[in-house]
Amino acid sequence: MRLYLQLLNIITLKELLSRKTKLVVVHHVSNVLDSVLPVRDIANWAHGVGAKVLLDACQSVPHMPVDVQSLNVDFLVASSHKMCGPIGIGFLYGKIDLLSSMPPFLGGGEMISDVFLDHSTYAEPLSRFEAGTPAIGEAISLGAAIDYLSGIGIQTIHDYEVDLVRYMYEGCFQSQIFASMGRHLQKRSNKLHFVPSMLRIFTLPILRQFLINR
Ligand SMILES: Cc1ncc(COP(=O)(O)O)c(C=O)c1O
């Protein structure tokens, strides 16, 4: 159990933050440990030292309600293919005042507002960051996927997954044959990663080494 706690000692992150920190990038839900990070706290710590927060919500957006305003993150990214959408596209959310203050990172069609002999002005976000012909088909398909998930209801999907995971725990883990990688975490998601119990003794040290070296 100590190993699990060491892996997710989030206070270590708080101690690493300083006025030199510009951007804190964290995942919302880990695809390895099933953990859900205390994003609002992390955002408060980061903002306290003047840093911005980018949340990787690839594993949370399709499975649970995610409210950017209550989490108070500055940017959020998620990928389409984890939300029943096509591959090759995802999305970036950013607070509008931040996006408006940022220069474009690519030049191309539709990101220019006016062109003068000696300078150009840029389009407002989001066009400013979408130079060239966008992935139109993928964007339409992603929109359809979001409509599909919204039609079912993210809360409904979340509640269903809670039931599924509970069923899995009761069915498999009581037998002691399988062990969940994140079962001791205080706050875990509805994802479930598990290994045969006997293998966990080998897997955890390797996993820990892997995460420490990243
Ligand atoms: C938290 C998280 N972020 C990012 C990714 C990678 O996303 P993509 O496949 O869109 O590159 C994954 C993949 O599993 C993930 O779990």
The ligand as an ORCA input file, in Angstrom:
! r2SCAN-3c Opt
* xyz 0 1
  C      -4.457     10.775    -20.003
  C      -4.121     10.543    -21.454
  N      -3.713     11.565    -22.208
  C      -3.403     11.398    -23.510
  C      -3.501     10.168    -24.120
  C      -3.147     10.034    -25.572
  O      -4.202     10.494    -26.342
  P      -4.148     10.289    -27.941
  O      -4.314      8.833    -28.206
  O      -5.257     11.096    -28.476
  O      -2.804     10.786    -28.400
  C      -3.904      9.077    -23.370
  C      -3.986      7.750    -23.990
  O      -4.388      6.779    -23.435
  C      -4.230      9.265    -22.007
  O      -4.634      8.247    -21.249
*
